[in-house]
Amino acid sequence: MRLAQAQLETHLKQGLQPLYVLVGDEPLAQRESLDAIRTAARTQGFDERTSLIVERHFNWQQIQTYGQSISLFASRRLLEINIPSGKPGLDGGKALQALASKTIPDTSVVIILPTLERDSKSSAWFTALEKQAVTITLNEIEAASLPQWIANRLAQQGQHTSAQTLDFLAHQVEGNLLAANQEVQKLGLLYPQGELADATVREAVLNVSRYDAFQLGEAVLAGDTARTVRILQGLQDEGEQAVAVMNPLMWVLRPLVRIKQAEMRGENVMNAMTNARIYGDKQPLVKRALARLSLRQLEAALQKLADIDRTAKGVLLGDAWLEISRLCFGLARVRGR
């Protein structure tokens, strides 16, 4: 069964299914879909949640062991398997096919995937998952649809504004749904329900902190090591949490991987940037970054971000801020060959 994200909450009220697959790179859609599944699981008596991130040397035997184990504390369990690369490998493909063919008793499994390449979409493991799972495609919002998306979000908190201001908001966030959602939430906190005046919205949106994670991403792309260090220090001095920096950095790096892959396949880079929603003055910045950074470095950076995210959440030992600083400085200092 294939569902749109908007249909998910209605579907979940009917009871969790044994297998879900989330497919797509849009981080806000992924986060909200996962939150909806987790909330439904708690409501329906799922007392235990286990999250696994498939990394380079992931042991797929863990899945079989999990399926054979019996929880001492929970009657129903939620298992999340995040595959950031979208490539489970030979062992992973077999394990996923096994999950599709035989569900784990009293367990609902959620498999989280990025936007898949053509060969992965036609693979035996994904075909098996699609046949048995509830599949939710995490679509990005087209630029032309973003003002209406923002209007819908404002309406959910009892607010509305003019079409001109909606266009202004859409332009400010440049297609980034995480940033758009943050701005909408900020307006909900600052102002009461009802109509929002154009000047009020502009003042709230433009009155931002001195530093933000999106500026950090731009400095890294530009290869500006001095600015990268300055923004990192500013974010820390302002008390920003390491976790809050993760998604914006992921949002900056993921499109670069897709564009670099297209470039290596001999495709038109400008078309690839448009498909990745890189517009206007961002395009020269991305082109400079693509000239400096190899596909291997970009993929390694994404994997490192996944590790840092686990560190920030206490799953791995270490200093998340130190690792973010090392990663950003390392990417910024790379020079074209």
C-alpha positions as CSV (number, residue, x, y, z in Angstrom):
1,M,0.0,0.0,0.0
2,R,1.3,3.4,-1.0
3,L,0.3,6.5,1.1
4,A,1.0,10.2,0.9
5,Q,2.3,11.8,4.0
6,A,-1.0,13.7,4.5
7,Q,-2.9,10.3,4.7
8,L,-0.6,8.8,7.3
9,E,-2.2,10.0,10.5
10,T,-5.7,8.9,9.3
11,H,-4.3,5.5,8.4
12,L,-2.5,5.1,11.8
13,K,-5.8,5.6,13.7
14,Q,-6.9,2.2,12.2
15,G,-4.0,0.5,14.0
16,L,-0.2,0.1,13.2
17,Q,0.7,-2.3,10.4
18,P,3.6,-4.8,10.7
19,L,5.8,-3.0,8.2
20,Y,6.3,0.7,7.1
21,V,8.8,2.1,4.6
22,L,9.6,5.9,4.5
23,V,11.3,6.9,1.3
24,G,12.6,10.4,0.6
25,D,15.2,13.0,1.5
26,E,12.9,15.7,2.9
27,P,14.0,15.9,6.6
28,L,10.8,17.6,8.0
29,A,8.5,15.1,6.3
30,Q,10.7,12.3,7.6
31,R,10.7,13.7,11.1
32,E,6.9,14.3,11.2
33,S,6.1,10.9,9.7
34,L,8.3,9.2,12.3
35,D,6.8,11.2,15.1
36,A,3.3,10.3,13.9
37,I,4.2,6.6,13.9
38,R,5.8,6.8,17.3
39,T,2.8,8.6,18.8
40,A,0.4,6.1,17.4
41,A,2.6,3.3,18.7
42,R,2.5,4.7,22.3
43,T,-1.2,5.2,22.1
44,Q,-1.7,1.6,20.9
45,G,0.4,0.0,23.7
46,F,3.8,-0.3,22.0
47,D,6.0,-0.1,25.1
48,E,9.5,-0.5,23.6
49,R,11.2,1.3,20.7
50,T,14.6,0.2,19.2
51,S,16.4,2.3,16.6
52,L,19.1,0.9,14.4
53,I,21.3,2.9,12.0
54,V,22.8,0.9,9.1
55,E,26.4,2.0,8.8
56,R,29.3,0.7,6.8
57,H,30.0,-2.4,8.9
58,F,26.5,-3.0,10.2
59,N,25.8,-6.5,11.3
60,W,22.5,-7.6,9.7
61,Q,22.4,-10.6,12.0
62,Q,21.0,-8.1,14.6
63,I,17.7,-8.1,12.8
64,Q,17.3,-11.9,13.0
65,T,18.4,-11.9,16.7
66,Y,15.9,-9.2,17.4
67,G,13.1,-11.2,15.8
68,Q,14.0,-14.2,17.8
69,S,14.3,-12.4,21.2
70,I,11.4,-11.9,23.6
71,S,11.1,-8.5,25.4
72,L,11.0,-8.9,29.2
73,F,9.2,-5.5,29.6
74,A,7.0,-4.9,26.6
75,S,4.2,-6.9,24.9
76,R,4.5,-4.9,21.7
77,R,7.6,-3.3,20.1
78,L,8.5,-0.7,17.5
79,L,11.7,-1.4,15.5
80,E,13.2,1.5,13.3
81,I,15.9,0.7,10.7
82,N,17.5,3.8,9.2
83,I,19.5,3.2,6.0
84,P,21.0,6.6,5.2
85,S,22.8,5.4,2.1
86,G,19.8,3.6,0.6
87,K,22.2,0.7,-0.2
88,P,21.9,-2.2,2.2
89,G,24.3,-4.4,0.4
90,L,23.9,-8.1,-0.3
91,D,23.4,-9.2,3.3
92,G,21.1,-6.3,4.0
93,G,19.0,-7.0,0.9
94,K,18.5,-10.6,2.0
95,A,17.5,-9.4,5.5
96,L,15.0,-6.9,4.2
97,Q,13.5,-9.5,1.9
98,A,13.1,-11.8,4.9
99,L,11.4,-9.0,6.8
100,A,9.0,-8.5,4.0
101,S,8.2,-12.2,3.7
102,K,7.8,-12.9,7.5
103,T,6.8,-10.3,10.0
104,I,8.2,-10.2,13.5
105,P,5.5,-11.2,16.1
106,D,4.1,-8.3,18.1
107,T,6.4,-5.8,16.3
108,S,5.9,-3.0,13.9
109,V,9.0,-2.3,11.7
110,V,9.8,1.1,10.1
111,I,12.4,1.2,7.4
112,I,13.8,4.7,6.6
113,L,15.3,5.2,3.2
114,P,16.5,8.3,1.2
115,T,15.4,9.0,-2.3
116,L,16.5,5.8,-4.2
117,E,18.4,5.6,-7.4
118,R,16.9,3.6,-10.3
119,D,18.8,0.4,-9.6
120,S,17.7,0.4,-6.0
121,K,14.1,1.0,-6.9
122,S,14.1,-2.1,-9.1
123,S,16.0,-4.3,-6.7
124,A,14.6,-7.5,-5.3
125,W,14.7,-6.2,-1.7
126,F,12.8,-3.0,-2.4
127,T,10.3,-4.7,-4.6
128,A,9.6,-7.1,-1.8
129,L,9.2,-4.3,0.7
130,E,6.9,-2.3,-1.5
131,K,4.7,-5.3,-2.1
132,Q,4.2,-6.0,1.7
133,A,4.7,-2.6,3.4
134,V,2.8,0.6,3.8
135,T,5.1,2.9,1.8
136,I,5.1,6.6,2.5
137,T,6.8,8.8,-0.1
138,L,8.3,11.9,1.5
139,N,7.9,14.4,-1.3
140,E,9.6,17.7,-1.4
141,I,7.3,20.7,-1.9
142,E,7.6,22.4,-5.3
143,A,8.7,26.1,-5.1
144,A,5.3,27.2,-6.6
145,S,3.4,25.3,-4.0
146,L,5.4,26.5,-1.0
147,P,3.3,29.7,-0.2
148,Q,0.2,27.6,0.0
149,W,2.0,25.0,2.2
150,I,3.0,27.9,4.6
151,A,-0.6,29.2,4.5
152,N,-1.8,25.7,5.6
153,R,0.7,25.6,8.4
154,L,-0.3,29.0,9.6
155,A,-4.0,28.0,9.5
156,Q,-3.3,25.0,11.8
157,Q,-2.3,27.5,14.5
158,G,-5.2,29.9,13.7
159,Q,-3.2,32.5,11.8
160,H,-3.4,33.9,8.2
161,T,-1.6,36.6,6.2
162,S,-1.6,38.1,2.7
163,A,-0.5,36.3,-0.5
164,Q,2.3,38.8,-0.8
165,T,3.7,37.9,2.7
166,L,3.4,34.2,2.0
167,D,5.5,34.8,-1.1
168,F,8.0,36.7,1.0
169,L,8.2,33.9,3.5
170,A,8.7,31.3,0.7
171,H,11.5,33.4,-0.8
172,Q,13.2,33.8,2.6
173,V,13.4,30.0,3.3
174,E,14.4,29.2,-0.3
175,G,12.5,25.9,-0.4
176,N,13.7,24.6,2.9
177,L,10.7,23.1,4.7
178,L,12.6,22.9,8.0
179,A,13.3,26.6,7.9
180,A,9.8,27.4,6.8
181,N,8.3,25.3,9.6
182,Q,10.5,27.1,12.1
183,E,9.4,30.5,10.9
184,V,5.7,29.4,11.1
185,Q,6.2,28.1,14.7
186,K,8.0,31.3,15.6
187,L,5.0,33.4,14.4
188,G,2.7,31.2,16.4
189,L,4.7,31.9,19.6
190,L,5.1,35.6,19.0
191,Y,1.6,36.6,17.9
192,P,-2.0,35.7,18.7
193,Q,-4.4,34.0,16.4
194,G,-5.9,36.0,13.5
195,E,-4.4,38.0,10.7
196,L,-0.7,38.8,10.6
197,A,0.2,42.2,9.2
198,D,2.9,42.2,6.5
199,A,5.2,44.4,8.5
200,T,4.8,42.2,11.6
201,V,5.9,39.1,9.7
202,R,8.8,40.8,8.0
203,E,10.1,42.1,11.3
204,A,9.9,38.7,12.9
205,V,11.5,36.9,10.1
206,L,14.4,39.3,9.6
207,N,15.1,39.6,13.3
208,V,17.1,36.4,13.5
209,S,20.1,35.5,15.7
210,R,23.5,36.6,14.7
211,Y,24.5,33.2,13.6
212,D,22.5,30.2,12.3
213,A,23.2,26.7,11.0
214,F,22.3,27.7,7.4
215,Q,25.0,30.3,7.4
216,L,27.4,27.6,8.6
217,G,26.4,25.4,5.7
218,E,27.1,28.3,3.3
219,A,30.5,29.0,4.8
220,V,31.4,25.3,4.4
221,L,30.3,25.3,0.8
222,A,32.2,28.4,0.0
223,G,35.4,26.9,1.5
224,D,35.7,29.9,3.9
225,T,37.5,28.4,6.8
226,A,37.7,31.7,8.8
227,R,33.9,32.3,8.6
228,T,33.2,28.6,9.3
229,V,35.2,28.8,12.6
230,R,33.6,32.2,13.5
231,I,30.0,30.9,13.0
232,L,30.8,27.6,14.8
233,Q,32.0,29.6,17.8
234,G,29.1,32.0,17.6
235,L,26.6,29.1,17.6
236,Q,28.2,27.6,20.6
237,D,28.4,31.0,22.4
238,E,24.7,31.6,21.8
239,G,23.9,28.2,23.4
240,E,22.7,26.4,20.3
241,Q,22.3,22.6,20.8
242,A,24.4,20.4,18.5
243,V,21.3,18.5,17.5
244,A,19.8,21.7,16.1
245,V,22.7,22.1,13.7
246,M,22.4,18.5,12.3
247,N,19.4,18.8,10.0
248,P,20.4,22.1,8.3
249,L,23.9,20.6,7.6
250,M,22.2,17.5,6.2
251,W,20.0,19.6,4.1
252,V,23.0,21.4,2.6
253,L,25.0,18.2,1.9
254,R,22.4,15.7,0.6
255,P,21.6,17.7,-2.6
256,L,25.4,18.0,-3.3
257,V,25.7,14.2,-3.3
258,R,22.8,13.8,-5.8
259,I,24.2,16.6,-8.0
260,K,27.7,15.1,-7.8
261,Q,26.4,11.7,-8.8
262,A,24.6,13.3,-11.8
263,E,27.7,15.1,-12.8
264,M,29.7,11.8,-12.7
265,R,27.1,10.2,-14.9
266,G,27.7,13.0,-17.4
267,E,24.4,14.7,-16.9
268,N,23.8,18.4,-17.1
269,V,24.8,20.0,-13.8
270,M,22.5,22.9,-14.1
271,N,19.5,20.6,-14.6
272,A,20.7,18.5,-11.6
273,M,20.8,21.6,-9.4
274,T,17.3,22.6,-10.5
275,N,16.0,19.1,-9.7
276,A,17.7,19.4,-6.3
277,R,16.0,22.8,-5.7
278,I,19.2,24.8,-5.8
279,Y,18.3,28.2,-7.3
280,G,19.6,31.7,-7.8
281,D,22.7,32.8,-6.0
282,K,23.0,29.4,-4.4
283,Q,24.0,27.8,-7.7
284,P,27.5,29.5,-8.0
285,L,28.1,28.5,-4.4
286,V,27.2,24.9,-5.0
287,K,29.3,24.8,-8.3
288,R,32.4,25.9,-6.3
289,A,31.8,23.3,-3.7
290,L,31.4,20.6,-6.3
291,A,34.7,21.6,-7.8
292,R,36.4,21.2,-4.5
293,L,34.8,18.1,-3.0
294,S,34.7,14.6,-4.3
295,L,31.8,12.2,-4.1
296,R,33.7,10.1,-1.7
297,Q,34.2,13.1,0.6
298,L,30.6,14.1,0.5
299,E,29.3,10.6,1.2
300,A,31.7,10.3,4.0
301,A,30.5,13.6,5.4
302,L,26.9,12.4,5.4
303,Q,27.9,9.2,7.2
304,K,29.8,11.3,9.7
305,L,26.8,13.4,10.4
306,A,24.8,10.3,11.1
307,D,27.4,9.3,13.7
308,I,27.5,12.8,15.2
309,D,23.7,12.7,15.5
310,R,23.9,9.5,17.5
311,T,26.6,11.1,19.7
312,A,24.4,14.2,20.3
313,K,21.6,11.9,21.4
314,G,23.8,10.0,23.8
315,V,23.9,6.7,21.7
316,L,27.6,7.0,21.1
317,L,30.3,8.5,23.4
318,G,32.0,11.7,22.4
319,D,31.6,15.4,22.1
320,A,29.1,16.2,19.4
321,W,30.1,19.9,19.1
322,L,33.8,18.9,18.7
323,E,33.0,16.4,15.9
324,I,30.7,19.0,14.1
325,S,33.6,21.5,14.3
326,R,36.1,19.0,12.9
327,L,33.8,18.0,10.1
328,C,32.8,21.5,9.0
329,F,36.4,22.8,9.2
330,G,37.7,19.8,7.3
331,L,35.2,20.2,4.5
332,A,35.8,24.0,4.3
333,R,39.6,23.6,4.0
334,V,39.5,21.1,1.1
335,R,41.0,22.7,-2.0
336,G,40.2,21.7,-5.6
337,R,42.7,19.3,-7.2
